[in-house]
Every structure is written in C-alpha cells, then in structure tokens.
Amino acid sequence: MPKKNLKGIVVSAKMNNTAVISVEIMKEHPRYRKRYRVNRKYMADNPNNNYQEGDQVVIEECRPLSRHKRWRIIGQAT
C-alpha cells in the first residue's frame, strides 16, 4: 500500500524538529451537493528546522515518531 501525501501550509514551527501543517480539502454535502472547505492540522517531522511559518510543503505518512507525529515533511510544494 503506498504512503499518503498531502499538501499544506506550515502554521507553526516553534517546536524543535516539529512543525504543524494545516491541510485544506474540499468536501461535498451528500444531500445538497454544496462544496465546503475543511481544515485539518497535522504534526510533522521538520528535520533541522528547515521550514518556517507560511511555507507550502508536502508531507508523507510514516511510522509513529512520537505521541502525535505520524507525518514527515518531504519537500516544498510547487
């Protein structure tokens, strides 16, 4: 099974080697068919603190690194 990749924006990089990434997806209401935005935050591994707030990044699913971290930043989003 391939690993999931998500694109998002770094909203907090205050922790050491950890960043909080906000990922926005569009959902559709099952009955009314109106589309709406849903935001979800993920804690991701930020090795060497390379990424700062406001950067667009791609995160990849990985093994559990700590209590909350299950994602790793793999690079800048284009």
N, CA, C and O atoms as CSV, one atom per row, in Angstrom:
chain,resi,resn,atom,element,x,y,z
A,1,MET,N,N,0.850,-1.174,0.000
A,1,MET,CA,C,0.000,0.000,0.000
A,1,MET,C,C,0.897,1.239,0.000
A,1,MET,O,O,1.790,1.343,0.841
A,2,PRO,N,N,0.679,2.185,-0.929
A,2,PRO,CA,C,1.533,3.366,-0.994
A,2,PRO,C,C,1.254,4.327,0.166
A,2,PRO,O,O,0.165,4.344,0.740
A,3,LYS,N,N,2.270,5.120,0.487
A,3,LYS,CA,C,2.120,6.105,1.550
A,3,LYS,C,C,1.326,7.297,1.040
A,3,LYS,O,O,1.417,7.657,-0.134
A,4,LYS,N,N,0.540,7.912,1.933
A,4,LYS,CA,C,-0.265,9.065,1.557
A,4,LYS,C,C,0.607,10.315,1.532
A,4,LYS,O,O,1.513,10.463,2.352
A,5,ASN,N,N,0.332,11.205,0.597
A,5,ASN,CA,C,0.982,12.508,0.515
A,5,ASN,C,C,-0.095,13.580,0.599
A,5,ASN,O,O,-1.157,13.453,-0.012
A,6,LEU,N,N,0.185,14.641,1.362
A,6,LEU,CA,C,-0.740,15.761,1.490
A,6,LEU,C,C,0.025,17.055,1.296
A,6,LEU,O,O,1.209,17.141,1.623
A,7,LYS,N,N,-0.659,18.072,0.758
A,7,LYS,CA,C,-0.055,19.380,0.555
A,7,LYS,C,C,-0.693,20.355,1.529
A,7,LYS,O,O,-1.916,20.390,1.658
A,8,GLY,N,N,0.128,21.153,2.222
A,8,GLY,CA,C,-0.416,22.095,3.191
A,8,GLY,C,C,0.523,23.245,3.474
A,8,GLY,O,O,1.564,23.386,2.832
A,9,ILE,N,N,0.149,24.066,4.442
A,9,ILE,CA,C,0.910,25.258,4.819
A,9,ILE,C,C,1.367,25.111,6.263
A,9,ILE,O,O,0.604,24.668,7.121
A,10,VAL,N,N,2.614,25.483,6.526
A,10,VAL,CA,C,3.145,25.449,7.890
A,10,VAL,C,C,2.512,26.593,8.672
A,10,VAL,O,O,2.650,27.758,8.298
A,11,VAL,N,N,1.817,26.260,9.760
A,11,VAL,CA,C,1.175,27.288,10.583
A,11,VAL,C,C,1.955,27.534,11.875
A,11,VAL,O,O,1.781,28.577,12.505
A,12,SER,N,N,2.808,26.594,12.277
A,12,SER,CA,C,3.624,26.791,13.472
A,12,SER,C,C,4.898,25.964,13.344
A,12,SER,O,O,4.857,24.777,13.021
A,13,ALA,N,N,6.034,26.619,13.605
A,13,ALA,CA,C,7.323,25.920,13.576
A,13,ALA,C,C,8.107,26.250,14.842
A,13,ALA,O,O,9.336,26.318,14.810
A,14,LYS,N,N,7.402,26.455,15.958
A,14,LYS,CA,C,8.041,26.871,17.200
A,14,LYS,C,C,8.690,25.729,17.954
A,14,LYS,O,O,9.572,25.953,18.783
A,15,MET,N,N,8.260,24.494,17.673
A,15,MET,CA,C,8.834,23.339,18.358
A,15,MET,C,C,10.121,22.900,17.667
A,15,MET,O,O,10.336,23.193,16.491
A,16,ASN,N,N,10.968,22.200,18.405
A,16,ASN,CA,C,12.216,21.713,17.845
A,16,ASN,C,C,11.953,20.457,17.022
A,16,ASN,O,O,11.422,19.475,17.541
A,17,ASN,N,N,12.323,20.482,15.745
A,17,ASN,CA,C,12.174,19.365,14.807
A,17,ASN,C,C,10.722,18.966,14.562
A,17,ASN,O,O,10.464,17.845,14.123
A,18,THR,N,N,9.776,19.853,14.833
A,18,THR,CA,C,8.357,19.562,14.600
A,18,THR,C,C,7.685,20.801,14.035
A,18,THR,O,O,7.973,21.921,14.457
A,19,ALA,N,N,6.786,20.595,13.077
A,19,ALA,CA,C,6.000,21.691,12.513
A,19,ALA,C,C,4.544,21.266,12.480
A,19,ALA,O,O,4.240,20.080,12.355
A,20,VAL,N,N,3.641,22.237,12.593
A,20,VAL,CA,C,2.217,21.973,12.476
A,20,VAL,C,C,1.798,22.415,11.079
A,20,VAL,O,O,2.025,23.557,10.680
A,21,ILE,N,N,1.178,21.484,10.337
A,21,ILE,CA,C,0.801,21.718,8.959
A,21,ILE,C,C,-0.723,21.749,8.875
A,21,ILE,O,O,-1.393,20.853,9.387
A,22,SER,N,N,-1.270,22.783,8.227
A,22,SER,CA,C,-2.713,22.884,8.010
A,22,SER,C,C,-3.004,22.443,6.582
A,22,SER,O,O,-2.479,23.013,5.626
A,23,VAL,N,N,-3.849,21.418,6.448
A,23,VAL,CA,C,-4.215,20.871,5.143
A,23,VAL,C,C,-5.685,21.180,4.901
A,23,VAL,O,O,-6.536,20.884,5.739
A,24,GLU,N,N,-5.981,21.780,3.740
A,24,GLU,CA,C,-7.345,22.153,3.390
A,24,GLU,C,C,-7.853,21.228,2.291
A,24,GLU,O,O,-7.194,21.047,1.267
A,25,ILE,N,N,-9.037,20.642,2.513
A,25,ILE,CA,C,-9.654,19.809,1.488
A,25,ILE,C,C,-11.063,20.311,1.225
A,25,ILE,O,O,-11.673,20.954,2.080
A,26,MET,N,N,-11.573,20.016,0.042
A,26,MET,CA,C,-12.947,20.371,-0.322
A,26,MET,C,C,-13.814,19.130,-0.161
A,26,MET,O,O,-13.476,18.057,-0.660
A,27,LYS,N,N,-14.946,19.287,0.548
A,27,LYS,CA,C,-15.913,18.207,0.708
A,27,LYS,C,C,-17.222,18.646,0.079
A,27,LYS,O,O,-17.464,19.834,-0.136
A,28,GLU,N,N,-18.053,17.672,-0.210
A,28,GLU,CA,C,-19.358,17.964,-0.786
A,28,GLU,C,C,-20.439,17.385,0.115
A,28,GLU,O,O,-20.352,16.235,0.547
A,29,HIS,N,N,-21.458,18.193,0.395
A,29,HIS,CA,C,-22.558,17.736,1.227
A,29,HIS,C,C,-23.311,16.633,0.484
A,29,HIS,O,O,-23.631,16.792,-0.694
A,30,PRO,N,N,-23.598,15.509,1.164
A,30,PRO,CA,C,-24.205,14.388,0.448
A,30,PRO,C,C,-25.596,14.669,-0.130
A,30,PRO,O,O,-25.942,14.133,-1.183
A,31,ARG,N,N,-26.381,15.487,0.533
A,31,ARG,CA,C,-27.732,15.742,0.035
A,31,ARG,C,C,-27.792,16.993,-0.835
A,31,ARG,O,O,-28.364,16.963,-1.924
A,32,TYR,N,N,-27.202,18.102,-0.359
A,32,TYR,CA,C,-27.375,19.392,-1.037
A,32,TYR,C,C,-26.310,19.677,-2.082
A,32,TYR,O,O,-26.425,20.646,-2.832
A,33,ARG,N,N,-25.275,18.846,-2.140
A,33,ARG,CA,C,-24.218,18.961,-3.154
A,33,ARG,C,C,-23.433,20.262,-3.090
A,33,ARG,O,O,-22.714,20.593,-4.033
A,34,LYS,N,N,-23.555,20.999,-2.005
A,34,LYS,CA,C,-22.747,22.214,-1.847
A,34,LYS,C,C,-21.355,21.813,-1.388
A,34,LYS,O,O,-21.199,20.956,-0.518
A,35,ARG,N,N,-20.353,22.437,-1.975
A,35,ARG,CA,C,-18.972,22.137,-1.586
A,35,ARG,C,C,-18.519,23.126,-0.524
A,35,ARG,O,O,-18.876,24.304,-0.563
A,36,TYR,N,N,-17.724,22.632,0.432
A,36,TYR,CA,C,-17.232,23.467,1.512
A,36,TYR,C,C,-15.819,23.026,1.890
A,36,TYR,O,O,-15.407,21.899,1.616
A,37,ARG,N,N,-15.089,23.939,2.523
A,37,ARG,CA,C,-13.711,23.679,2.908
A,37,ARG,C,C,-13.636,23.095,4.308
A,37,ARG,O,O,-14.396,23.476,5.198
A,38,VAL,N,N,-12.698,22.154,4.490
A,38,VAL,CA,C,-12.435,21.570,5.793
A,38,VAL,C,C,-10.926,21.653,6.030
A,38,VAL,O,O,-10.137,21.225,5.188
A,39,ASN,N,N,-10.531,22.201,7.176
A,39,ASN,CA,C,-9.113,22.293,7.532
A,39,ASN,C,C,-8.792,21.250,8.581
A,39,ASN,O,O,-9.582,21.002,9.491
A,40,ARG,N,N,-7.614,20.637,8.445
A,40,ARG,CA,C,-7.150,19.657,9.420
A,40,ARG,C,C,-5.686,19.937,9.679
A,40,ARG,O,O,-4.933,20.214,8.746
A,41,LYS,N,N,-5.271,19.868,10.939
A,41,LYS,CA,C,-3.877,20.120,11.304
A,41,LYS,C,C,-3.158,18.803,11.578
A,41,LYS,O,O,-3.703,17.904,12.219
A,42,TYR,N,N,-1.937,18.704,11.085
A,42,TYR,CA,C,-1.092,17.537,11.298
A,42,TYR,C,C,0.238,17.993,11.875
A,42,TYR,O,O,0.774,19.025,11.468
A,43,MET,N,N,0.773,17.229,12.819
A,43,MET,CA,C,2.115,17.483,13.327
A,43,MET,C,C,3.074,16.636,12.498
A,43,MET,O,O,2.888,15.427,12.358
A,44,ALA,N,N,4.097,17.282,11.952
A,44,ALA,CA,C,5.009,16.590,11.054
A,44,ALA,C,C,6.450,16.819,11.495
A,44,ALA,O,O,6.780,17.840,12.097
A,45,ASP,N,N,7.294,15.848,11.182
A,45,ASP,CA,C,8.722,15.952,11.488
A,45,ASP,C,C,9.346,17.000,10.578
A,45,ASP,O,O,9.178,16.951,9.360
A,46,ASN,N,N,10.063,17.944,11.167
A,46,ASN,CA,C,10.719,19.042,10.453
A,46,ASN,C,C,12.219,18.937,10.722
A,46,ASN,O,O,12.737,19.657,11.575
A,47,PRO,N,N,12.932,18.047,10.006
A,47,PRO,CA,C,14.345,17.829,10.322
A,47,PRO,C,C,15.175,19.093,10.109
A,47,PRO,O,O,15.031,19.788,9.103
A,48,ASN,N,N,16.040,19.373,11.073
A,48,ASN,CA,C,16.935,20.543,11.055
A,48,ASN,C,C,16.180,21.871,11.004
A,48,ASN,O,O,16.769,22.905,10.688
A,49,ASN,N,N,14.885,21.851,11.312
A,49,ASN,CA,C,14.061,23.065,11.329
A,49,ASN,C,C,14.194,23.855,10.035
A,49,ASN,O,O,14.365,25.074,10.065
A,50,ASN,N,N,14.115,23.163,8.892
A,50,ASN,CA,C,14.305,23.796,7.583
A,50,ASN,C,C,13.129,24.656,7.153
A,50,ASN,O,O,13.319,25.601,6.387
A,51,TYR,N,N,11.925,24.364,7.618
A,51,TYR,CA,C,10.728,25.045,7.131
A,51,TYR,C,C,10.164,25.950,8.207
A,51,TYR,O,O,10.124,25.586,9.383
A,52,GLN,N,N,9.724,27.144,7.796
A,52,GLN,CA,C,9.204,28.144,8.709
A,52,GLN,C,C,7.731,28.402,8.406
A,52,GLN,O,O,7.196,27.869,7.434
A,53,GLU,N,N,7.079,29.209,9.227
A,53,GLU,CA,C,5.665,29.519,9.058
A,53,GLU,C,C,5.411,30.155,7.696
A,53,GLU,O,O,6.174,31.009,7.243
A,54,GLY,N,N,4.332,29.727,7.053
A,54,GLY,CA,C,3.958,30.272,5.760
A,54,GLY,C,C,4.465,29.466,4.574
A,54,GLY,O,O,4.008,29.692,3.453
A,55,ASP,N,N,5.385,28.541,4.776
A,55,ASP,CA,C,5.904,27.724,3.679
A,55,ASP,C,C,4.861,26.696,3.256
A,55,ASP,O,O,4.168,26.120,4.095
A,56,GLN,N,N,4.755,26.469,1.935
A,56,GLN,CA,C,3.901,25.407,1.428
A,56,GLN,C,C,4.745,24.152,1.295
A,56,GLN,O,O,5.781,24.163,0.630
A,57,VAL,N,N,4.303,23.062,1.928
A,57,VAL,CA,C,5.088,21.840,1.970
A,57,VAL,C,C,4.242,20.628,1.602
A,57,VAL,O,O,3.012,20.686,1.594
A,58,VAL,N,N,4.930,19.531,1.297
A,58,VAL,CA,C,4.294,18.243,1.062
A,58,VAL,C,C,4.698,17.332,2.208
A,58,VAL,O,O,5.884,17.218,2.520
A,59,ILE,N,N,3.716,16.674,2.846
A,59,ILE,CA,C,4.019,15.762,3.942
A,59,ILE,C,C,3.666,14.341,3.526
A,59,ILE,O,O,2.762,14.115,2.722
A,60,GLU,N,N,4.402,13.389,4.093
A,60,GLU,CA,C,4.220,11.986,3.756
A,60,GLU,C,C,3.995,11.189,5.028
A,60,GLU,O,O,4.609,11.455,6.061
A,61,GLU,N,N,3.110,10.214,4.940
A,61,GLU,CA,C,2.815,9.334,6.058
A,61,GLU,C,C,4.055,8.505,6.402
A,61,GLU,O,O,4.792,8.087,5.509
A,62,CYS,N,N,4.284,8.271,7.687
A,62,CYS,CA,C,5.428,7.450,8.104
A,62,CYS,C,C,5.076,6.728,9.407
A,62,CYS,O,O,3.963,6.854,9.917
A,63,ARG,N,N,6.019,5.989,9.925
A,63,ARG,CA,C,5.806,5.281,11.183
A,63,ARG,C,C,5.634,6.292,12.312
A,63,ARG,O,O,6.038,7.444,12.152
A,64,PRO,N,N,5.057,5.911,13.439
A,64,PRO,CA,C,4.921,6.852,14.557
A,64,PRO,C,C,6.293,7.304,15.072
A,64,PRO,O,O,7.128,6.478,15.441
A,65,LEU,N,N,6.514,8.619,15.091
A,65,LEU,CA,C,7.780,9.183,15.563
A,65,LEU,C,C,7.676,9.643,17.008
A,65,LEU,O,O,8.680,9.681,17.720
A,66,SER,N,N,6.476,9.993,17.447
A,66,SER,CA,C,6.226,10.374,18.839
A,66,SER,C,C,4.728,10.197,19.081
A,66,SER,O,O,4.033,9.564,18.286
A,67,ARG,N,N,4.246,10.754,20.174
A,67,ARG,CA,C,2.834,10.579,20.521
A,67,ARG,C,C,1.898,11.136,19.443
A,67,ARG,O,O,0.870,10.525,19.151
A,68,HIS,N,N,2.234,12.274,18.855
A,68,HIS,CA,C,1.365,12.922,17.875
A,68,HIS,C,C,1.909,12.915,16.453
A,68,HIS,O,O,1.145,13.118,15.510
A,69,LYS,N,N,3.206,12.688,16.271
A,69,LYS,CA,C,3.806,12.794,14.931
A,69,LYS,C,C,3.731,11.473,14.180
A,69,LYS,O,O,4.304,10.467,14.600
A,70,ARG,N,N,3.010,11.496,13.055
A,70,ARG,CA,C,2.941,10.344,12.156
A,70,ARG,C,C,3.196,10.760,10.720
A,70,ARG,O,O,2.935,9.989,9.796
A,71,TRP,N,N,3.703,11.973,10.521
A,71,TRP,CA,C,3.950,12.514,9.189
A,71,TRP,C,C,5.357,13.109,9.139
A,71,TRP,O,O,5.914,13.492,10.168
A,72,ARG,N,N,5.923,13.180,7.941
A,72,ARG,CA,C,7.267,13.720,7.731
A,72,ARG,C,C,7.207,14.685,6.549
A,72,ARG,O,O,6.584,14.386,5.530
A,73,ILE,N,N,7.854,15.840,6.687
A,73,ILE,CA,C,7.911,16.807,5.580
A,73,ILE,C,C,8.928,16.282,4.569
A,73,ILE,O,O,10.072,15.983,4.914
A,74,ILE,N,N,8.484,16.175,3.298
A,74,ILE,CA,C,9.396,15.651,2.286
A,74,ILE,C,C,9.871,16.714,1.316
A,74,ILE,O,O,10.770,16.450,0.517
A,75,GLY,N,N,9.292,17.920,1.357
A,75,GLY,CA,C,9.792,18.973,0.473
A,75,GLY,C,C,8.814,20.113,0.303
A,75,GLY,O,O,7.697,20.098,0.819
A,76,GLN,N,N,9.283,21.115,-0.450
A,76,GLN,CA,C,8.466,22.286,-0.763
A,76,GLN,C,C,7.399,21.903,-1.778
A,76,GLN,O,O,7.651,21.079,-2.658
A,77,ALA,N,N,6.225,22.482,-1.669
A,77,ALA,CA,C,5.161,22.282,-2.661
A,77,ALA,C,C,5.383,23.261,-3.798
A,77,ALA,O,O,5.897,24.362,-3.599
A,78,THR,N,N,4.995,22.851,-4.974
A,78,THR,CA,C,5.152,23.738,-6.133
A,78,THR,C,C,3.863,24.402,-6.516
A,78,THR,O,O,3.828,25.177,-7.471
